[in-house]
């Protein structure tokens, strides 16, 4: 079950990310379905695992397009409601080096309330894992966390965009999955983790805030997995040539959750997530870049063969 945002992504590609006040000529423009919630739902669906989506779309033309795309990826959209007005929109700038910057206008996502969670309580109770993000109102995420805690359903929270979170919310989170900049906020740092601490120390500091488990998404360095039940483990990244890093974290989260549901250990699940993320960055767009189960497994197997050969 995924509870979160559903956006349309307006993606412009250029030689570099413009500076403040700078106007540059782009080299490409595309429109893709996106939103961190929908991206993670599609990531799970593309891997072939059953997934339900709870969220809101607008009454505009984008709304029907967004739902159609979710359906095409195998996502059950019975929990997606329509709000009068605009759907969520993300304006994304991508450099030729694969870097990106994003501005999100929430639209209908801002209207996802605790009532939407309660309206879908029967389906939530059937979920093996619930995934959430912070592109919907935080009070809705807090209510969802209370429900998951009460119903004993594991909750994976992607704290993006980063914002302060209450200890009560964090105590209801099974896995918190920040990237480096987000983790710096929850560690009380002003800069990147890489600049001031090692992942083990960062994970321990974040866990001290209340979360039961932490997965630090470290980009090219891989992922660091730590929980109250196991020692920290660094999972190396798969080396690929990045074309577009948009939604790589969402690919990771969807694949990480899927692997957990398939009975893999947290470390194995993080490796599966890292492989999914690696494939996603070699393709343009958010949801269009999500890999299939066979593609992920093939990448993992090929690297295992290389490691044995070495």
QUILINLIN-V378738 format. One record per residue. N is the residue number from 1. SS is DSSP state (A for helix, B for strand, O for the rest). PHI is phi in whole degrees, -180 to 180 (999 if undefined). Layout:
BEGIN
n=N ss=SS phi=PHI
n=N ss=SS phi=PHI
END
This chain:
BEGIN
n=1 ss=O phi=999
n=2 ss=B phi=-117
n=3 ss=B phi=-117
n=4 ss=O phi=175
n=5 ss=O phi=-84
n=6 ss=O phi=-132
n=7 ss=B phi=-124
n=8 ss=B phi=-104
n=9 ss=B phi=-100
n=10 ss=B phi=-104
n=11 ss=B phi=-112
n=12 ss=B phi=-112
n=13 ss=B phi=-108
n=14 ss=B phi=-148
n=15 ss=O phi=-64
n=16 ss=O phi=-156
n=17 ss=O phi=-74
n=18 ss=O phi=-66
n=19 ss=O phi=-77
n=20 ss=O phi=-60
n=21 ss=O phi=84
n=22 ss=O phi=-90
n=23 ss=O phi=-112
n=24 ss=O phi=-129
n=25 ss=O phi=-91
n=26 ss=O phi=-80
n=27 ss=O phi=-107
n=28 ss=B phi=-164
n=29 ss=B phi=-146
n=30 ss=B phi=-141
n=31 ss=B phi=-116
n=32 ss=B phi=-132
n=33 ss=B phi=-70
n=34 ss=B phi=-155
n=35 ss=O phi=95
n=36 ss=A phi=-58
n=37 ss=A phi=-65
n=38 ss=A phi=-64
n=39 ss=A phi=-59
n=40 ss=A phi=-69
n=41 ss=A phi=-65
n=42 ss=A phi=-65
n=43 ss=A phi=-58
n=44 ss=A phi=-68
n=45 ss=A phi=-62
n=46 ss=A phi=-66
n=47 ss=O phi=-79
n=48 ss=O phi=92
n=49 ss=O phi=-100
n=50 ss=O phi=-61
n=51 ss=B phi=-148
n=52 ss=B phi=-111
n=53 ss=B phi=-120
n=54 ss=B phi=-117
n=55 ss=B phi=180
n=56 ss=B phi=-138
n=57 ss=B phi=-118
n=58 ss=B phi=-86
n=59 ss=O phi=-88
n=60 ss=O phi=-84
n=61 ss=A phi=-64
n=62 ss=A phi=-62
n=63 ss=A phi=-56
n=64 ss=A phi=-65
n=65 ss=A phi=-65
n=66 ss=A phi=-66
n=67 ss=A phi=-67
n=68 ss=A phi=-60
n=69 ss=A phi=-69
n=70 ss=A phi=-61
n=71 ss=A phi=-59
n=72 ss=A phi=-65
n=73 ss=O phi=-92
n=74 ss=O phi=88
n=75 ss=B phi=-88
n=76 ss=B phi=-77
n=77 ss=B phi=-105
n=78 ss=B phi=-64
n=79 ss=B phi=-96
n=80 ss=B phi=-94
n=81 ss=B phi=-104
n=82 ss=B phi=-110
n=83 ss=B phi=-112
n=84 ss=O phi=-65
n=85 ss=O phi=116
n=86 ss=O phi=-83
n=87 ss=O phi=-76
n=88 ss=B phi=-67
n=89 ss=B phi=-132
n=90 ss=B phi=-119
n=91 ss=B phi=-98
n=92 ss=B phi=-120
n=93 ss=B phi=-108
n=94 ss=B phi=-121
n=95 ss=B phi=-86
n=96 ss=O phi=-67
n=97 ss=O phi=-88
n=98 ss=O phi=93
n=99 ss=O phi=-74
n=100 ss=B phi=-147
n=101 ss=B phi=-136
n=102 ss=B phi=-137
n=103 ss=B phi=-120
n=104 ss=B phi=-111
n=105 ss=B phi=-101
n=106 ss=O phi=-60
n=107 ss=A phi=55
n=108 ss=A phi=-64
n=109 ss=A phi=-61
n=110 ss=A phi=-71
n=111 ss=A phi=-103
n=112 ss=O phi=-78
n=113 ss=O phi=-117
n=114 ss=A phi=-56
n=115 ss=A phi=-64
n=116 ss=A phi=-65
n=117 ss=A phi=-66
n=118 ss=A phi=-65
n=119 ss=A phi=-66
n=120 ss=O phi=-114
n=121 ss=A phi=-60
n=122 ss=A phi=-62
n=123 ss=A phi=-75
n=124 ss=A phi=-59
n=125 ss=O phi=-63
n=126 ss=O phi=-88
n=127 ss=O phi=-76
n=128 ss=O phi=-85
n=129 ss=B phi=-148
n=130 ss=B phi=-115
n=131 ss=B phi=-110
n=132 ss=B phi=-142
n=133 ss=O phi=-140
n=134 ss=O phi=-119
n=135 ss=O phi=-96
n=136 ss=O phi=-119
n=137 ss=O phi=-55
n=138 ss=A phi=-64
n=139 ss=A phi=-65
n=140 ss=A phi=-71
n=141 ss=A phi=-65
n=142 ss=A phi=-62
n=143 ss=A phi=-65
n=144 ss=A phi=-60
n=145 ss=A phi=-62
n=146 ss=A phi=-63
n=147 ss=A phi=-64
n=148 ss=A phi=-63
n=149 ss=A phi=-65
n=150 ss=A phi=-65
n=151 ss=A phi=-90
n=152 ss=O phi=58
n=153 ss=O phi=-108
n=154 ss=B phi=-58
n=155 ss=B phi=-119
n=156 ss=B phi=-104
n=157 ss=B phi=-112
n=158 ss=O phi=-95
n=159 ss=O phi=-80
n=160 ss=O phi=-135
n=161 ss=O phi=-67
n=162 ss=O phi=-63
n=163 ss=O phi=-156
n=164 ss=O phi=-60
n=165 ss=O phi=-124
n=166 ss=O phi=-73
n=167 ss=A phi=-62
n=168 ss=A phi=-63
n=169 ss=A phi=-65
n=170 ss=A phi=-62
n=171 ss=A phi=-68
n=172 ss=O phi=-93
n=173 ss=O phi=-92
n=174 ss=O phi=-79
n=175 ss=B phi=-134
n=176 ss=B phi=-99
n=177 ss=O phi=-125
n=178 ss=O phi=-79
n=179 ss=B phi=-87
n=180 ss=A phi=-63
n=181 ss=A phi=-68
n=182 ss=A phi=-68
n=183 ss=A phi=-63
n=184 ss=A phi=-59
n=185 ss=A phi=-63
n=186 ss=A phi=-76
n=187 ss=A phi=-92
n=188 ss=O phi=82
n=189 ss=O phi=-101
n=190 ss=O phi=-95
n=191 ss=O phi=-129
n=192 ss=O phi=-68
n=193 ss=A phi=-56
n=194 ss=A phi=-57
n=195 ss=A phi=-80
n=196 ss=A phi=-140
n=197 ss=O phi=-151
n=198 ss=O phi=-86
n=199 ss=A phi=-57
n=200 ss=A phi=-61
n=201 ss=A phi=-65
n=202 ss=A phi=-62
n=203 ss=A phi=-63
n=204 ss=A phi=-64
n=205 ss=A phi=-67
n=206 ss=A phi=-66
n=207 ss=A phi=-62
n=208 ss=O phi=-65
n=209 ss=O phi=-77
n=210 ss=O phi=132
n=211 ss=O phi=-66
n=212 ss=O phi=-74
n=213 ss=B phi=-143
n=214 ss=B phi=-133
n=215 ss=B phi=-121
n=216 ss=B phi=-85
n=217 ss=B phi=-90
n=218 ss=O phi=-106
n=219 ss=A phi=64
n=220 ss=A phi=-66
n=221 ss=A phi=-84
n=222 ss=O phi=107
n=223 ss=B phi=-142
n=224 ss=B phi=-116
n=225 ss=B phi=-112
n=226 ss=B phi=-149
n=227 ss=B phi=-146
n=228 ss=O phi=-70
n=229 ss=O phi=-104
n=230 ss=B phi=-149
n=231 ss=B phi=-72
n=232 ss=B phi=-63
n=233 ss=B phi=-139
n=234 ss=B phi=-91
n=235 ss=B phi=-104
n=236 ss=O phi=-63
n=237 ss=O phi=-80
n=238 ss=O phi=-89
n=239 ss=O phi=-81
n=240 ss=O phi=-139
n=241 ss=O phi=-93
n=242 ss=O phi=-77
n=243 ss=O phi=-106
n=244 ss=O phi=-156
n=245 ss=O phi=-86
n=246 ss=O phi=-56
n=247 ss=O phi=72
n=248 ss=A phi=-61
n=249 ss=A phi=-65
n=250 ss=A phi=-70
n=251 ss=A phi=-60
n=252 ss=A phi=-61
n=253 ss=A phi=-62
n=254 ss=A phi=-62
n=255 ss=A phi=-73
n=256 ss=A phi=-60
n=257 ss=A phi=-65
n=258 ss=A phi=-62
n=259 ss=A phi=-64
n=260 ss=A phi=-60
n=261 ss=A phi=-66
n=262 ss=O phi=-85
n=263 ss=O phi=92
n=264 ss=O phi=-78
n=265 ss=O phi=-70
n=266 ss=A phi=-56
n=267 ss=A phi=-65
n=268 ss=A phi=-64
n=269 ss=A phi=-66
n=270 ss=A phi=-66
n=271 ss=A phi=-66
n=272 ss=A phi=-63
n=273 ss=A phi=-65
n=274 ss=A phi=-64
n=275 ss=A phi=-67
n=276 ss=A phi=-62
n=277 ss=A phi=-64
n=278 ss=A phi=-62
n=279 ss=A phi=-66
n=280 ss=A phi=-63
n=281 ss=O phi=-76
n=282 ss=O phi=-87
n=283 ss=O phi=-130
n=284 ss=O phi=-76
n=285 ss=O phi=88
n=286 ss=O phi=-88
n=287 ss=A phi=-64
n=288 ss=A phi=-62
n=289 ss=A phi=-89
n=290 ss=O phi=-69
n=291 ss=O phi=-86
n=292 ss=O phi=-87
n=293 ss=A phi=-60
n=294 ss=A phi=-63
n=295 ss=A phi=-65
n=296 ss=A phi=-65
n=297 ss=A phi=-64
n=298 ss=A phi=-64
n=299 ss=A phi=-64
n=300 ss=A phi=-62
n=301 ss=A phi=-64
n=302 ss=A phi=-65
n=303 ss=A phi=-73
n=304 ss=A phi=-66
n=305 ss=A phi=-65
n=306 ss=A phi=-62
n=307 ss=A phi=-65
n=308 ss=A phi=-67
n=309 ss=A phi=-65
n=310 ss=O phi=-67
END
